Amino acid sequence: MHRQVARDASPAKATLELGAGNLNQLPFEPEGGVYDVVEPFTALLAASRSHGRVGASYVDIAEVPAEARYDRITSIAVLEHVCDLPLMLARAAHRLKPGGVLRAAIPSEGGLLWRLGWSLTTGLEFRMRYGLDYEEIMTHEHVNTAAEIEALVRGAFQDVTVRSFGLGRQLSLYRYIEARRP
């Protein structure tokens, strides 16, 4: 997922990453240039060795100055967790420069292979270790399916391309979405 999202990266392109977490995307991005982040869990940013490469950090995309514009906005395994995704995507579209691009990688949440994958790995281990149903956690953590995310991106952006990594949407583990500013 990280390589696919970083495929167009260059120091000449200003980037805003949504849900940067512990900055695990930065090793895939070239050094130099503007690299700003949105991350509500600020302790993750502070603990990262890569923190010095970040220009500005925001807790919410609403904090990004209205005049700030980016060539690219990226997101890796985040959009499925966002409760107010339509608003976040609308704000992202407004923060892109003309010709700017949203590059996102998401799990194929809601698809057969994705469900089978976590059920037989993390879900099984979680049940064996704690005696609890991992699906309960997934229900609260992954509030958006891949199909919902695709539909919302198509509503907020133009020229949307979606690629599934697997055998179609139902038999894939993740999807890559690329969308241009309207």
PAZAPA-4460 file (N, C-alpha, C; in steps of 0.05 Angstrom, whole numbers, plus 32768, in hexadecimal, padded with zeros to 4 digits):
% residues 182
    n_x    n_y    n_z   ca_x   ca_y   ca_z    c_x    c_y    c_z   seq   type   mol
   8011   7FE8   8000   8000   8000   8000   8012   8019   8000     1      M     A
   8027   8019   8010   8038   8030   8013   8045   8037   7FF8     2      H     A
   8050   8023   7FEB   805E   8028   7FD1   804B   8034   7FBC     3      R     A
   8033   8029   7FBB   801F   8032   7FA7   8018   804F   7FAC     4      Q     A
   8014   8057   7FC5   800D   8072   7FCB   8024   8085   7FC5     5      V     A
   803D   807C   7FCA   8054   808D   7FC6   805E   808E   7FA9     6      A     A
   8052   8080   7F97   805C   807D   7F7C   8060   8098   7F6E     7      R     A
   8050   80AC   7F74   8053   80C6   7F66   8062   80DA   7F77     8      D     A
   806D   80D2   7F8D   8079   80E5   7FA0   8093   80F1   7F95     9      A     A
   8097   810A   7F9B   80B0   8118   7F95   80B3   8130   7FA8    10      S     A
   80CB   8139   7FAE   80CF   814F   7FC0   80C1   8169   7FB6    11      P     A
   80BC   816A   7F9C   80AF   8182   7F90   8091   8183   7F96    12      A     A
   8086   816D   7F9F   8069   816B   7FA4   8063   816E   7FC2    13      K     A
   8052   8182   7FC8   8049   8185   7FE4   8035   8170   7FEB    14      A     A
   8039   8162   8002   8028   814C   800A   801B   8151   8025    15      T     A
   8002   8148   8027   7FF4   8147   8041   7FEB   812B   8044    16      L     A
   7FF4   811E   805A   7FEC   8103   8060   7FD6   8103   8075    17      E     A
   7FC0   80F5   806F   7FAA   80F3   8082   7FAD   80DA   8093    18      L     A
   7FAD   80DD   80AD   7FB0   80C6   80BF   7FCC   80BB   80BE    19      G     A
   7FE0   80CC   80C3   7FFC   80C4   80C0   8006   80B0   80D5    20      A     A
   7FF8   80AD   80EB   8000   809A   80FF   801C   809E   8109    21      G     A
   802D   8089   8107   8049   808B   8110   805B   8092   80F9    22      N     A
   8051   809C   80E4   8060   80A6   80CC   806C   808F   80BD    23      L     A
   805F   8078   80BC   806B   8061   80AE   806A   8064   808F    24      N     A
   805D   8079   8085   805E   807E   8068   8078   808D   8060    25      Q     A
   8083   809C   8072   809A   80AC   806B   80B2   809D   805F    26      L     A
   80B9   8085   8067   80CF   8077   8059   80CA   8073   803B    27      P     A
   80B1   8075   8032   80AB   8071   8016   80AA   808B   8007    28      F     A
   80AC   80A1   8015   80AA   80BC   8009   80C7   80C8   8007    29      E     A
   80CC   80D7   7FF2   80E6   80E4   7FF0   80EA   80FA   8005    30      P     A
   8103   80FE   800D   8109   8113   8020   8108   812E   8012    31      E     A
   8102   8143   8022   8100   815E   8017   80E3   8164   8010    32      G     A
   80DE   817D   800B   80C3   8185   8004   80B0   8187   801B    33      G     A
   8098   818F   8016   8084   8192   802B   8076   8177   8030    34      V     A
   8077   816F   804A   8069   8157   8052   805B   815D   806C    35      Y     A
   8041   8163   806A   8030   816A   8082   801F   8152   8088    36      D     A
   8015   8150   80A0   8005   8139   80A8   7FED   8141   80B9    37      V     A
   7FD9   8130   80B8   7FC2   8132   80CA   7FC2   8118   80DA    38      V     A
   7FC3   811B   80F4   7FC3   8103   8106   7FB8   810B   8121    39      E     A
   7FA0   8101   8129   7F95   8108   8142   7FA4   80FC   815A    40      P     A
   7FB1   80E6   8157   7FC0   80D9   816D   7FDD   80E4   816D    41      F     A
   7FE0   80FC   8178   7FFA   810A   8176   8011   80FB   8183    42      T     A
   800C   80E9   8196   8022   80DA   81A2   8030   80C8   818E    43      A     A
   8021   80BE   817A   802D   80AE   8165   8042   80BE   8155    44      L     A
   803B   80D6   814E   804D   80E8   8140   8066   80EE   8150    45      L     A
   8061   80F5   8169   8077   80FD   817B   808B   80E6   817F    46      A     A
   8082   80CE   817F   8093   80B7   8184   80A2   80AD   816B    47      A     A
   809B   80B7   8154   80A7   80AE   813B   80C2   80BB   8137    48      S     A
   80D5   80AB   812D   80F0   80B5   8127   80EF   80C7   810E    49      R     A
   80DA   80C5   80FE   80D8   80D5   80E6   80CB   80F0   80EA    50      S     A
   80C4   80F7   8103   80B5   810F   8109   80C2   8128   80FE    51      H     A
   80DC   8129   80FD   80EA   8140   80F3   80E6   8146   80D6    52      G     A
   80DC   8133   80C6   80D7   8137   80AA   80BB   8144   80A5    53      R     A
   80AB   8146   80BA   8090   8150   80B7   8091   816F   80B9    54      V     A
   8083   817C   80A6   8081   8199   80A7   806E   81A2   80BD    55      G     A
   8054   81A0   80B6   803F   81A8   80C9   802F   818F   80D0    56      A     A
   8026   818E   80E9   8014   8177   80F0   7FFA   8183   80FC    57      S     A
   7FE4   8176   80F5   7FCA   817F   80FD   7FBB   8167   810A    58      Y     A
   7FAA   816D   811D   7F9A   8158   812A   7F82   8151   8118    59      V     A
   7F78   8164   8109   7F61   8160   80F7   7F65   816F   80DD    60      D     A
   7F5A   8165   80C8   7F5E   8173   80AE   7F51   818F   80AF    61      I     A
   7F3E   8193   80C0   7F32   81AE   80C3   7F46   81C3   80CD    62      A     A
   7F5C   81BA   80D9   7F70   81CC   80E3   7F83   81D5   80CD    63      E     A
   7F84   81C7   80B7   7F96   81CF   80A1   7F8C   81EA   8096    64      V     A
   7F9E   81FE   8095   7F96   8218   808C   7F87   8218   8071    65      P     A
   7F72   8228   806F   7F62   8228   8057   7F72   822E   803E    66      A     A
   7F88   823E   8041   7F98   8245   802A   7FAD   8230   8023    67      E     A
   7FB1   821C   8034   7FC5   8207   802E   7FBB   81F5   8017    68      A     A
   7FCD   81F0   8004   7FC7   81DF   7FED   7FDD   81CB   7FE9    69      R     A
   7FD5   81B3   7FE1   7FE8   819D   7FDE   7FE6   8191   7FC2    70      Y     A
   7FFC   8186   7FB9   7FFC   8178   7F9F   7FF0   815C   7FA2    71      D     A
   7FF4   8151   7FBA   7FEA   8136   7FBF   7FE1   8134   7FDC    72      R     A
   7FCC   8125   7FE0   7FC2   811E   7FFB   7FC1   8100   7FFC    73      I     A
   7FCE   80F5   8010   7FD0   80D8   8012   7FC3   80CD   802B    74      T     A
   7FBC   80B3   802A   7FB0   80A6   8040   7FB4   8088   803D    75      S     A
   7FBE   807B   8052   7FC3   805E   8051   7FB5   8051   8068    76      I     A
   7FA1   8041   8062   7F91   8032   8076   7F86   8044   808C    77      A     A
   7F79   805A   8083   7F6E   806D   8096   7F50   8072   8090    78      V     A
   7F49   8075   8077   7F2D   807E   8070   7F18   806C   807B    79      L     A
   7F1E   8052   807F   7F0A   8040   808A   7F03   8046   80A7    80      E     A
   7F14   8056   80B4   7F10   805C   80D1   7F02   8077   80D6    81      H     A
   7EFF   8088   80C1   7EF6   80A3   80C5   7ED7   80A5   80C6    82      V     A
   7ECD   80AF   80DD   7EB0   80B1   80E1   7EA3   80C5   80CF    83      C     A
   7EAF   80DC   80CA   7EA3   80F0   80B9   7EB2   80F2   809F    84      D     A
   7EB3   80DC   8091   7EC3   80DA   8078   7EBB   80EE   8062    85      L     A
   7EA1   80F2   805E   7E9A   8106   8049   7EA6   8121   804E    86      P     A
   7EA6   812B   8067   7EB1   8145   806D   7ECF   8144   8069    87      L     A
   7EDD   812F   8072   7EFA   812E   806F   7F01   812E   8051    88      M     A
   7EF3   811F   8041   7EF9   811E   8024   7EF4   8139   8017    89      L     A
   7EDF   8147   801F   7ED9   8161   8014   7EEF   8175   801B    90      A     A
   7EF8   8174   8034   7F0E   8186   803C   7F28   817E   802D    91      R     A
   7F2D   8165   8029   7F44   815C   801A   7F43   8167   7FFE    92      A     A
   7F2C   8165   7FF1   7F29   816F   7FD5   7F2F   818D   7FD4    93      A     A
   7F27   819C   7FE8   7F2C   81B9   7FE9   7F4A   81C0   7FEE    94      H     A
   7F59   81AD   7FFA   7F75   81B2   8001   7F88   81AA   7FEA    95      R     A
   7F7D   819F   7FD5   7F8E   8197   7FBE   7F91   81AE   7FAB    96      L     A
   7FA9   81B1   7FA0   7FAE   81C4   7F8A   7F9F   81BA   7F71    97      K     A
   7F9B   81CC   7F5E   7F8F   81C2   7F44   7FA2   81AC   7F39    98      P     A
   7F96   8197   7F31   7FA5   8180   7F27   7FB0   816E   7F3D    99      G     A
   7FAA   8175   7F56   7FB4   8165   7F6D   7FA5   814B   7F6E   100      G     A
   7FB1   8138   7F7D   7FA6   811D   7F7E   7FA4   8112   7F9A   101      V     A
   7F8F   8104   7FA0   7F8B   80F4   7FB8   7F95   80D8   7FB1   102      L     A
   7FA7   80CE   7FC2   7FB1   80B2   7FBF   7FAC   80A4   7FD9   103      R     A
   7F9B   8090   7FD8   7F93   8082   7FF0   7F94   8064   7FEC   104      A     A
   7F9D   8056   8001   7F9C   8039   8002   7F8A   8031   8019   105      A     A
   7F77   801F   8013   7F64   8017   8027   7F61   7FF8   8027   106      I     A
   7F5A   7FED   803E   7F54   7FD0   803D   7F3A   7FCB   802E   107      P     A
   7F38   7FB4   8023   7F1F   7FAD   8015   7F09   7FA5   8028   108      S     A
   7F05   7FB6   803C   7EF1   7FB2   8051   7ED6   7FAD   8044   109      E     A
   7EC9   7F97   804D   7EAF   7F90   8042   7EB1   7F7A   802C   110      G     A
   7ECA   7F75   8023   7ECE   7F60   800F   7ED4   7F45   801C   111      G     A
   7ECF   7F30   800D   7ED2   7F15   8016   7EEE   7F0E   801F   112      L     A
   7F02   7F14   800F   7F1E   7F0D   8016   7F28   7F1D   802E   113      L     A
   7F20   7F36   802F   7F28   7F47   8046   7F1D   7F3A   8060   114      W     A
   7F04   7F34   8060   7EF7   7F28   8078   7F04   7F0D   807F   115      R     A
   7F08   7EFD   806B   7F14   7EE3   8070   7F31   7EE6   807A   116      L     A
   7F3F   7EF9   8070   7F5B   7EFE   8078   7F5D   7F05   8096   117      G     A
   7F4E   7F19   809F   7F50   7F21   80BB   7F43   7F0C   80CD   118      W     A
   7F2E   7EFF   80C4   7F21   7EEA   80D4   7F33   7ED3   80DB   119      S     A
   7F44   7ECB   80C7   7F55   7EB4   80CB   7F71   7EBB   80D6   120      L     A
   7F77   7ED5   80D9   7F91   7EDD   80E4   7F8C   7EEB   80FE   121      T     A
   7F8A   7F05   80FD   7F87   7F16   8114   7F6F   7F0E   8125   122      T     A
   7F58   7F09   8118   7F40   7F02   8126   7F42   7EE9   8135   123      G     A
   7F4F   7ED5   8129   7F53   7EBB   8136   7F66   7EBD   814E   124      L     A
   7F7C   7ECB   8149   7F90   7ED0   815F   7F83   7EDF   8176   125      E     A
   7F74   7EF3   8170   7F67   7F03   8185   7F54   7EF3   8196   126      F     A
   7F44   7EE2   8188   7F31   7ED0   8197   7F40   7EBC   81A9   127      R     A
   7F56   7EB1   819E   7F65   7E9E   81AE   7F73   7EAB   81C6   128      M     A
   7F7D   7EC3   81C2   7F8C   7ED1   81D7   7F79   7EDD   81EC   129      R     A
   7F64   7EE9   81E3   7F52   7EF8   81F6   7F37   7EEC   81FA   130      Y     A
   7F2F   7ED9   81E9   7F14   7ECE   81EB   7EFE   7EE1   81E2   131      G     A
   7F06   7EF4   81D2   7EF3   7F09   81C9   7EF0   7F08   81AB   132      L     A
   7EDA   7F13   81A1   7ED4   7F14   8185   7EE0   7F2D   8178   133      D     A
   7EF4   7F2A   8167   7F02   7F40   8159   7EEF   7F4F   8147   134      Y     A
   7EDA   7F43   813D   7EC7   7F50   812C   7EBA   7F68   813A   135      E     A
   7EB6   7F66   8155   7EAB   7F7C   8164   7EBD   7F95   8161   136      E     A
   7ED7   7F91   8163   7EEA   7FA7   8161   7EE9   7FB2   8144   137      I     A
   7EEA   7FA0   8130   7EEA   7FA8   8114   7ED1   7FB9   810E   138      M     A
   7EBA   7FB2   811A   7EA1   7FC0   8115   7EA4   7FDD   811E   139      T     A
   7EB2   7FE2   8134   7EB5   7FFD   813F   7ECD   800C   8132   140      H     A
   7EE1   7FFD   812A   7EF9   8009   811E   7EF6   8010   8101   141      E     A
   7EEB   7FFE   80F1   7EE8   8002   80D5   7ECB   800A   80CF   142      H     A
   7EC6   8025   80D0   7EAB   802F   80CD   7EA2   8033   80B0   143      V     A
   7EB5   8031   809D   7EAF   8035   8081   7EB9   801C   8071   144      N     A
   7EA8   8012   8060   7EB1   7FFC   804F   7EC0   8008   8037   145      T     A
   7ECE   7FF7   8028   7EDC   7FFF   8010   7EC8   800B   7FFC   146      A     A
   7EB1   7FFE   7FF8   7E9E   8008   7FE5   7E93   8024   7FED   147      A     A
   7E8F   8028   8007   7E86   8043   8010   7E9C   8058   800B   148      E     A
   7EB4   8051   8011   7ECA   8063   800D   7ECC   806B   7FEF   149      I     A
   7ECB   8057   7FDE   7ECC   805C   7FC1   7EB6   806F   7FB8   150      E     A
   7E9E   806A   7FC1   7E87   807B   7FBA   7E8B   8098   7FC3   151      A     A
   7E95   809B   7FDC   7E99   80B6   7FE6   7EB0   80C5   7FD8   152      L     A
   7EC5   80B6   7FD1   7EDB   80C3   7FC2   7ED1   80CB   7FA6   153      V     A
   7EC1   80BB   7F9A   7EB5   80C2   7F7F   7EA3   80DB   7F82   154      R     A
   7E97   80DF   7F99   7E86   80F7   7F9C   7E96   8110   7FA2   155      G     A
   7EAE   810E   7FAC   7EBE   8125   7FB4   7ED3   812C   7F9F   156      A     A
   7EDA   811A   7F8E   7EF0   811E   7F7B   7EE7   8116   7F5F   157      F     A
   7EF9   811C   7F4B   7EF4   8114   7F30   7F0B   8101   7F28   158      Q     A
   7F08   80F5   7F11   7F1C   80E4   7F06   7F27   80D0   7F1B   159      D     A
   7F14   80BF   7F24   7F1A   80AC   7F39   7F22   8091   7F2D   160      V     A
   7F38   8086   7F36   7F41   806C   7F2E   7F44   805A   7F47   161      T     A
   7F39   8042   7F45   7F3B   802F   7F5C   7F47   8015   7F51   162      V     A
   7F5C   800C   7F5F   7F68   7FF2   7F58   7F66   7FE0   7F70   163      R     A
   7F5E   7FC8   7F6B   7F5D   7FB3   7F81   7F75   7FA2   7F7E   164      S     A
   7F81   7F9B   7F95   7F98   7F89   7F95   7F8F   7F6E   7F9E   165      F     A
   7F89   7F5E   7F8A   7F7E   7F43   7F8D   7F6E   7F3D   7F74   166      G     A
   7F5A   7F2D   7F77   7F49   7F25   7F60   7F2E   7F33   7F61   167      L     A
   7F2E   7F4C   7F5B   7F16   7F5C   7F5C   7F11   7F67   7F78   168      G     A
   7EFB   7F76   7F7B   7EF6   7F83   7F94   7EF0   7F70   7FAB   169      R     A
   7EE1   7F5B   7FA6   7EDA   7F48   7FBC   7EF1   7F36   7FC4   170      Q     A
   7F04   7F31   7FB2   7F1A   7F20   7FB8   7F34   7F2F   7FB8   171      L     A
   7F35   7F45   7FC7   7F4D   7F55   7FCA   7F51   7F5C   7FE7   172      S     A
   7F6A   7F62   7FEE   7F70   7F69   8009   7F70   7F88   800D   173      L     A
   7F78   7F96   7FF8   7F76   7FB3   7FFA   7F72   7FBF   7FDF   174      Y     A
   7F6B   7FDA   7FDF   7F65   7FE9   7FC7   7F76   8002   7FC7   175      R     A
   7F7C   800B   7FB0   7F8A   8025   7FAC   7F77   8037   7F9E   176      Y     A
   7F74   8050   7FA8   7F62   8063   7F9C   7F73   807C   7F95   177      I     A
   7F6F   8085   7F7D   7F7C   809E   7F74   7F66   80B0   7F69   178      E     A
   7F65   80C9   7F72   7F50   80DB   7F6A   7F5B   80F7   7F66   179      A     A
   7F52   8105   7F52   7F5A   8120   7F4D   7F47   8135   7F59   180      R     A
   7F51   814C   7F5D   7F41   8162   7F68   7F2C   816A   7F53   181      R     A
   7F13   816E   7F5D   7EFE   8177   7F4B   7F03   8193   7F3F   182      P     A
***
